[in-house]
Amino acid sequence: MQEARIVVASNRGPVSYKLTDDGRLTAGRGGGGLVSGLSAVGRDASAVWVCAALGDGDREAVRRAGRRLDTGDTGGHRVRMLDIDQDTFAAAYNGIANSVLWFVHHLLYETPLAPVFDAEFRRQWAAYEAYNAAFADAIAEEAAQGAAVLVQDYHLALVPGLLRKSRPDLRVGHFQHTPWAPPDYYRLLPDDVAEQVLRGMLGGDRAAFLTERWADAFADCCERVLGAEVVRGGTGGTAVLFEGRSVRLGVHGLGADAEFLRERAHRPDVEERLAALREQLGPDRRTIVRVDRTELSKNIVRGLHAYRRLLEEHPEWHGKVVHIAFAYPSRQDLRVYRDYTAEVARVARDINATFGTADWEPVALHVKDDFARSLAAYRLADVALVNPIRDGMNLVAKEVPVVSDHGCALVLSREAGAVAELGPDALVVNPYDVEATAAALHAALLMPPGERAARTSRLAAAATALPPERWFLAQLEAL
């Protein structure tokens, strides 16, 4: 089997499988920046994508396919899917990646009660180590001598260090899609774990982030936790010097895919949903749109409270504005996410019960994931509300201006990575400040159409500066 000159590793791959009742497998292709980026490399570039089996269908596909999946299912990509023991995967993915590392980097802990790093945590951490080791072993098998390896995200933080030991010939980069915690918060982690994660990422040749802010926070953690030397500036950019090696830090601000979004946003299914939304809204009503998963960091509940304050403070908007809130359930296998999703629904119902009339429902809450309907809302929006507590980038903030029909004012959290590029033309808010967010919503609704259109044009240009293919190739070229 041909060894790969390029290896991409991520938890989720470009394809997922469902097992039907009669034992047939159906494949569904994934989207996103990695799929677009790997497509840019070309089918003949000897690239392999290593990913994990996420469900029963995936695991059955691995058993039937062997080492690599059928390229007919993967859009032509060579894919190695790993059938990691289910208990190990669950402990690594839900127990550590999504319930510890995600919480640390998004500053989500209610610290009087959590985290508690007990024996169960240590069991889950051992599973995270085993999960990372399985990826490192597969990459080592797939990679040709001197190959370039692009490891993606917090699920696989230990992989670069493991590869440094087993395959020092490889050129390894790690890309972090989340924020990075500042040192004082990062050190909530047990000391040995905090050090192990940093050492794992410093095992590569390069560690890259979505913004300078997150890269700087990582460098600060290397200084404070490991005692590493950080060289900032200069011709090579920032580098971390540790144990005789120099690891370069990079920044690649993933942008929106303008060509795809604009074409997709005008297909018949989007037009149908646009008509349905307009009918639901009623005539001459303004729209405040948000599109999120019910992920704790997305701050949906405070966004609803800000909308309530808008209606309390400015009764002139009664009957004239609708908050279209798409809150797609996320990680429902974790209780804290189920509880949060329920709270979103409760607050929306309460606003409607308090302010609604026979012909006006103030909040239109949609919980069924529907990409075409999301695009229809993007086109329709007068105001987009993107107020995460903390976000590595936030592509919704970048997508709305690209497909907006008549210009859209953007109310944007200062804690979203996207603010680095979009801040000058957005209304920037503190995501914890409900009063200020309500005031920003009011200002956004009052923004003159000409100013709104001009801002939207500039936002769209900034949002598409580094589309997915170029973002991927930039990481590859930097190695």
N, C-alpha and C positions, 0 to 999 in steps of 0.2 A: 504494500500500500504506500502511495506517495507521501513522503514527509512534507509537512507544511512549512512554507516560508513565513507565513503570517498566521498567528493563532489569536483568536478573540475568546475571552472567557467571561461569562456572566451567568448569574443564577437563572434567568429566564432566557430562553433561546428564541429563534425565529419561527418556531412552529410549535403547536400544541395539538394533542390528539384526544379524541373522545372515543370511547368504546361503546358500541351499540349493543342492544340486548341480544342480537344474533351473532355477536363476536366480531363484527367488522370494525375496523378503525377508520375514522375520518379525521383528516388533518386540516387544521386552520392555521393560516400563516399570520405571523405577528407583524407589527409595524414598529415605528419609532426610529430614533436616530441611528442605532446600531445596524438595523436592517438596511436602511438607506446607505449608510456609510460603507458597509461591507459590499454592497452592490456596486459602489463606485470603484472598488478595487478590481473588479472583473472576475469572471468565472475561471479564467485560466491562470490566476495568480497564485495558485497553490495555497489557498487560505482555508483554515478549519475553524469552526465555531464550537467551543466546548461549553455545554450548559447542563442543567440538572433536569431530570424528570420531575414534573410538579404534581402529577396526578396519576390515577390508575391507567388512563389511556396512554400517557407518556411512557409509563413503566412497561406496559404491554408492547408498545412500539419498539422499545429498546430490546426487549427479549426476542422479538421477532427479527429485528434488523441486524443485531450484533453490534459491531464496533461503530459503524456510521449509519445514519438514517438514509432512506431513499431520497435522492436529490429531487425526485418528482414531487415530494411532499414539502420540500424546504425552499422552493423557488430557485433551485439550482445550487444552493449553498451546501458545502460539505459540513455536516454537523455531527459531532460526537455528543450524544446525550447520556448522562451518567445516571444509572439507577442506584442511587444512594439509599441505604437502608432507611425505611420510612420513619422510624423513631429517631434516628440520627438526624435526618433532614428536618423533622419537625422541631427538634430541640435547637438545632443550629439556626434555622430560619425564623421560627416564631419566638423561641426562647431567648436567643441572643441577638440576631440581626435586627429583628423588628421590635423587640421588647426591651433591649438594652442599648445597643449602638445607635439605633434610630432615635431613641428617647434622649440619649446624651447629646447627640449632635443637633437636635431640634429643641433642646432645653425644655423638655416636657415633664420632667418629674415634679410631683408634689413632694418636696423633700422631707416634710415632717413624717411621711409614711413610706416613701420609696426613694431610692432603691434599697433593697435588702439583699445583700450578696451572701447567701447561705449555702448549704450543701447542695440544694437543688440547682442553684446557679452554677456551682462547680461541675455538676453533672452535665448541664447544658453547655458549659464552656468546653468541656472535653468533646462534646459532639460537634461544636463549631470547629475545633481543631481537626477533628476527623473529616469533616465536610471539606475544609480547605485542603487537607492532605489528599483527598480523592481528586480534587481538581488539579492540584499540582502534579500528581502522578500521571493523570491523563494528558496534561499539557506536555510533560516531559516525554511521553511516548509519541505524541503527534508532531512535535516540533523538529524541524531540520536543524542541522548545525548552524548556529548563529542567527536563528530565526528571530523575528520581532513578535513579542507577545504583549497584547493589550488586555489587561485585567480590569474588569469593571466593578466598581462600587464596594460598599461597606460589607457586603456578604463575603467578600473574598480578600479581606485585608491581609491575611497571613500568607497568601499565595506567593507574592514576590520573594519573600524571605525564604520560603521553602524551595523555590526554584533556584535561588542563589546557591543553595547547598547542593542540589541534585544536578543542575544544568547551568553552571556559571558561564557557559558560552552564549546563552540567550540574552537578547536585549529586551528588558522587561519594563513596561510602563504600567502604572496603576492610575485609574481615573475615578475620582470620588464625585458622585452625582448629588450628594447631600451637602448641607453646610458642614463646617467643622467647628466643633465646640472650642470656646476659649479655654485656656489652661485651667483656671479655677474650677470650671464646670466639668471639664474632661477628667479631672482628678477625682470625680465621684467614683470612677471605676476603681476596682481594686488595683493597688500599685503594680502588681506583676502583670495584670491584664492590660492596663494602660500602656505599660512599657512594651508588652508583646505585640500589641497592635501597631504601634509606631515602628518597632523593629521590623515587623512584617512588611510594611509599606516601604520602609527604607531599604529593603532587600533588593528593590528594583533599581533601574537606572534613572527613573523619572517618576515623579508623583504629580498629578495634574488635577486641577479643580475648576469649578465653573466661574469663580470670581477671584480677584486679588484678595478680597477679605477672607475668604475661606483658606486660601493658600497661606496667608500671613498667620492665621490662627493655627494651622498645622505646624508652621515653622516655630511659632511661640511654644507649642506643646513639646516639640523636639528639644528646644532649649531648656524648658522647665522640668520636663519629666526625665529626659535622657542625659541632659547636660551636653547636648550636641552644640556645635558651633554653626551659626547661620550667617552666611555671607549674602547680604542683600545688595541689589543693584549690580552694576558692572555689566560688561558685555554679555555675559551668560545668564543674566537674571539672577534670581535667588537660588541658592544652593544650600543644602544641609550637609555639613561635614561630620561624619560619625564613623568611628572605628576604622579609620584609614580610607574611607570611601567618600566620594562626593555624589550626592543625589540631587539632581536638578528639579526644581519646582516649576510647573507651567500652569497657564490659565487658558482655557478654551471655553468661551461663553456660548454654549449651544444655542442656536437660533431656530426660528421657525422655517419650515419648508414652504416658501411662498407659492411656488408653482403648484405643488400638490394641493395646498389648502384652497387656493382660489379656484382651481378646477373642481375639487371635490365639493366645495360650498355651493356650486351651481348645478349639481345633478338633480334629477327629478325628485328623488326621495327627500332632499333638503328643501326643495321648493314646496313639496307637499306639507312638510312640517312647519315651514315658514307661514304658510297660509293658515294652518291650524293654530299656531301661536297667535297670529293676528286676530283670528276669530275669538280666541280665548281672552285676549286682552280687551277687546272692545275698541271703539273708535277713539283716535286722538289721545291715547294714553302713552306716557313716557315709560321707559323701561330701565330698570337697574338689573343687570345680569351677573350672575356668578355661576361658574362651572367648576365643580370640585368633586373629589372623592371625600367621603366622610372620614377623612384622616385627621387625627387630633391636631396636627400642626396647621391645618388649613383655616382654623379659626372661624368656622361657619357660624357658631352660636353667637359670638360677639358681633359678627356682621349682621345677624338678624336683630340683635339688641340695638345696634346703631340705626338700622332701618326703623325700628320702633321709635327711637328718639327723634328721628326725622319727622315721623308722623305726629308725634306729640308736640314738637317745637314748631312745626310748620303745617298747620291744618289746611293751608291753601293747597297742599298736595293731595288731600283726600279725594279719592275718585279719579285722580289724574296721573297716578304713577303705579306701576306694578313691579314688585321685586320678583323676577324669574330666577329661582334658585334651583340649580341642578346639583343635587347632593347624592352622588352615587355610592351605595354602600361599599365599604372597604374593610378587609381583614376581619370579617364577621366571625371568624373562628376564635377571636380574642374578645373576652367579655368587655374590656374597657372600650373597645370600638363599637360593640353592640349598644352599650349604654350611651355612647356619644351620639350614635345615629338616632337613637330614640329621643334624645334631648333636642336634636335638631328638629325633628318632627313635632315635638311638643311645643317648642317656642313658635314655630311657624303657625301651628293651629291656634295658639293663644293670640298672636297678632291678628289673625283673621277674625277670631271671635270678638276681639276688642274693637277693631276698626272697620271690619267688613260691612258691606251693605248688600241689599238684594241684587244689585247689579255691579258690585265691585269687590273682588277678592284681592286684598293687598299683596299677599304672597302666593305665588304659583310655585309650589314645591314639586319637583320631579325627582324620583328616586330610582327609576329604571334607566340603566345606562343605555344611551342612544347617541352615538356620535353624530349622526345626521341632524338630530334635533339640537345638539350642542352647536353645530355650525349654523343652523338657522337662527339660534339665539344670538350668536356672535354678529350675524349680519344685521339683526334687528336692534341691537343694544344702543341706547343713548348713553348709558353709563355702564362701565364694567367695574365690579368690585372684586379686587384681589388683595386680601388682607391677611396673609398667613402670619402666624406667630414667628415662623422662620422657614425658609425654603431655599434649597440649593440654587434654583433658578426661578421656576414657575413659568412654564410654557404657555399657559392660558393667557397671561399678561402679554405675551408676544403674539399669540395667534389672533386675538380679537381685533387689533388694529389692522391686521393683514386682510381680513375678510369683511370688515365693516362696510355696510352699504353707504352710509351717509355721515360717517364720522362718529367716534365714540370717545367720551371722556373717560380716562382711566384713573380710578382711585386705587393707589398701590401702597402696600405695606413697605416701610423702610427696611424691614427684615427679610424681604425677598431678594434673592440674588439679582433678579431682573432690574432692580432699582439702579444698579450701577450703570446700565445702558439706557433705561427708560425714564429715570428720575426727572430729567429736565423738562419733560413734556407730560408728566403725570402729576396728579394731586397726591402727594406723599403723606402717609399717616403713620402714627404709632399704632401698631395693631392692638394694643391693650386699651387704648383711649377711645372708648365708645362715643363720648361727646364730640371729640375731634373728628372721628370718622363720620358721624352724622352731619357735622358741619361741612365736611368735604363732599358728601353726597349731595347736599343742598347746593353747594357751589357748582358741582358738576352738572346738575340738572339745569342750572341757570346759565351755563356757559353758552355764549353766542354760537350759532351754527358755523360761522366762518372760522372762529378760533378753534372750535372742536375739530373741524375738518383739517385745518392746518396742523394741529397737534397730532392728529391721527396719521397724517402722511409722514411726519417725522418719526413717530413711534414705529410705524411699519418699516421704515428704512433701517432704523436701529435694530429692530427685532429680527431682521433677515440678514444681518451682516455676516453671520457664520452659520449657513444652513447645514443640516445634518451630514451631508456628504463631505463638505469641506471641513467640518468639525472633526470627523473621523480621520480624514486624511492628514489633517494638521497634527494629530496625535502620532500618527504613524511616521510622518516625516520628521517629527521632533526626536524620535528614537534613533 
